[in-house]
Amino acid sequence: MLHVDLHVHTIYSGDSLITPKILVDALHANSFLKTVAITDHNTLEGYRYVSKLATAYEDILVLPGIEAATPRGEIIIIGTEERPPRPATPEELVEFAEQRNAVTIIPHPYRAPSGLGDYAKHLRPTAIEVYNPTAMPILNRIALRLAKEMNLPQIAASDAHHIKDLGAAYTKIDAAQNMDEILKAIKNGKVQPVQNPKT
Ligand SMILES: [Zn+2]
């Protein structure tokens, strides 16, 4: 089982303190978390720096991702190095990802103001983030209900903006440490959300 943090921000997000070097050093030092998706706000620049630094370590895998804003709320796309169009509607982002074999995750669906809320029900995302430590417990519970109602795979992720939060929640994925395998496993629901691993 692979342990993957699918939602991590670097300084290129503008609201995170995590530099590429701090992140790669932390992954190197971490014994169980070696795979992350960089999901900066509307940019893949941080991903490019992190993945470049990570090439020095055979056991670290960095997935390209983005947390893209739409007028309705945010959508995470993982699995393509291409930047989605902006502005874009949620529907356009889901289609953009599908065309590239990437996955879409609805992050913190009920956290204001950037969650898509019930609008997610109009979309066909790959998965729902059912646990995000930055969202209130009640909002995470409603997110879990949404995933069950939509019958979609459940993701947990840290949404880390400080390095101490890396891996504060993560997803167990039944896949080899390889991007195509990981994307396929998410699509097939071979995932298990893990909350509060340290407690
Ligand atoms: Zn985020």
Boltz pocket constraint, residues with backbone or C-beta under 6 A from the ligand:
constraints:
  - pocket:
      binder: B
      contacts: [[A, 7], [A, 9], [A, 39], [A, 67], [A, 107], [A, 159]]
      max_distance: 6.0
